[in-house]
Amino acid sequence: MSTLALFGGAPVRSALFPAHLTMGAEERAAVDAVMASGVLSQFIGAHHDNFLGGPRVRAFEALWAEMCAAKHAIAVNSCTSGLYAAVGAAGVDPGDEVIVSPYTMAASATAAVAFAAVPVFADIDPATYCITADTIAERLTDRTRAIVVPHIFGQPADMDPIMALAEQHGLIVIEDAAQAPMARYKGRPVGALGHIGVFSFNYHKHIHTGEGGVVTTNDDDLAARIQLIRNHAEAAVGARRPEDLVNMIGQNYRMGEIEAAIGLEQAKKLEELLARRKRNVLRLEARLSVLPGFTPAPSAGDHVYYVHPIDYERAETGVSRSLVLAALRAELPAAELREKEGPLIGAGYVRPLYLLPMYQKLKAFGSGGFPFVGGDRMAPPDYAPGLCPAAEDAHENRLIHHEIMYPGLSDADMDDVADAFEKVAEHMGALRDAEQRAPAA
Ligand SMILES: *Cc1c(COP(=O)(O)O)cnc(C)c1O
């Protein structure tokens, strides 16, 4: 049994993993065609046919809507922009509450703050890392107006009970599907399960356009409001929809023709790219699931593995998560183009969002606590440590996640990852001894 690399032995692998690349000749040709046309964006921020953008933006929207079985898709320049437009279109008022997961990218919650609404954090289900109808129900008040549901890591949230709860209370449900394009819930793609869905095409996502995003909805009225917020609403609203001016403060969230041209080609490749991720994860899980202490997220659902979460149980190994992670990282190399990040495996994801300084210090707009206090709101919502114990436990103690299953990786690459986990599992005794000599912080 060779020595752990952490203790000076040879690592399982030192040659870099191949880069994660999704761009090909099709994207290059599509960009060339836009360049040759000379029209890099066709949007006009006033009531005009070009209010809805150029031909590639519209073609990309049509394809995405079809893929998600949604009536409308509205391309934007990021998922963050899309989330802002979604919360605005939902008609939140200053001081309204928007229920959201604390275990997600910050923008899922900031979108509420951007419209002077207040995020209220519901805990996650430790098995799926998603919020549930039960955890949401605990946070309902008479100020609740909307719910932002992230399909985190690529795992669809349990949407049917969430939609039933929302219907009962008249709430708008926004799916943050940034990490879950074409993930399916009971056979239906995410994005059109709630009232609004939002996707990301930033460089790190399954497919990308550099920066970019798209918003989906089956509701004509919400679609029109999102189109307005995308493109200088206050200047265009008169002709398009004079009767409702709530939150019609326009932004510039427009997607350019180059990004849309790339997005069209990327979208055509998505199912194949997802299939390779799933195959890689299944190959790894077959060997991981028998190792004490490591429980991969259940693959029975239609997870699309933006990252692959593994639940670590210290009671089964007697070794802290931080030491196990250090041992795993020592056995594995980084990926080409991302050498500076080291091996693409880590512990925890983001600190539960309510622990961010904005919430702890109640500073967003100016210095007076607005929107967390102000108007007729005398006290801020609860942002105290301990608010969402399952999210904090996942973050502090249990979650190990990795990205070493992206489409360009071969069976041999996946076997190296499995070898690293097996080697560390075989050496738990040595790790326990080391920890007893020098207890981990
Ligand atoms: C990436 C991501 C976003 C933001 O996407 P951008 O396109 O970078 O703005 C929002 N929510 C989640 C869950 C994400 O993973």
The ligand as an SDF file (V2000), in Angstrom:
LIG
                    3D

 15 15  0  0  0  0  0  0  0  0999 V2000
  -23.6980   31.0800  -12.0360 C   0  0  0  0  0  0  0  0  0  0  0  0
  -24.8910   31.2770  -11.2030 C   0  0  0  0  0  0  0  0  0  0  0  0
  -25.6240   32.4760  -11.2100 C   0  0  0  0  0  0  0  0  0  0  0  0
  -25.1540   33.7230  -11.9130 C   0  0  0  0  0  0  0  0  0  0  0  0
  -24.8790   33.5380  -13.2550 O   0  0  0  0  0  0  0  0  0  0  0  0
  -24.1800   34.6970  -14.0960 P   0  0  0  0  0  0  0  0  0  0  0  0
  -24.5340   34.3340  -15.5030 O   0  0  0  0  0  0  0  0  0  0  0  0
  -22.7200   34.5990  -13.8250 O   0  0  0  0  0  0  0  0  0  0  0  0
  -24.7580   35.9970  -13.6920 O   0  0  0  0  0  0  0  0  0  0  0  0
  -26.7970   32.5460  -10.4780 C   0  0  0  0  0  0  0  0  0  0  0  0
  -27.2210   31.5030   -9.7630 N   0  0  0  0  0  0  0  0  0  0  0  0
  -26.5440   30.3400   -9.7000 C   0  0  0  0  0  0  0  0  0  0  0  0
  -27.0900   29.2140   -8.8830 C   0  0  0  0  0  0  0  0  0  0  0  0
  -25.3400   30.1980  -10.4100 C   0  0  0  0  0  0  0  0  0  0  0  0
  -24.6630   29.0620  -10.3310 O   0  0  0  0  0  0  0  0  0  0  0  0
  1  2  1  0
  2  3  1  0
  2 14  2  0
  3  4  1  0
  3 10  2  0
  4  5  1  0
  5  6  1  0
  6  7  2  0
  6  8  1  0
  6  9  1  0
 10 11  1  0
 11 12  2  0
 12 13  1  0
 12 14  1  0
 14 15  1  0
M  END
$$$$
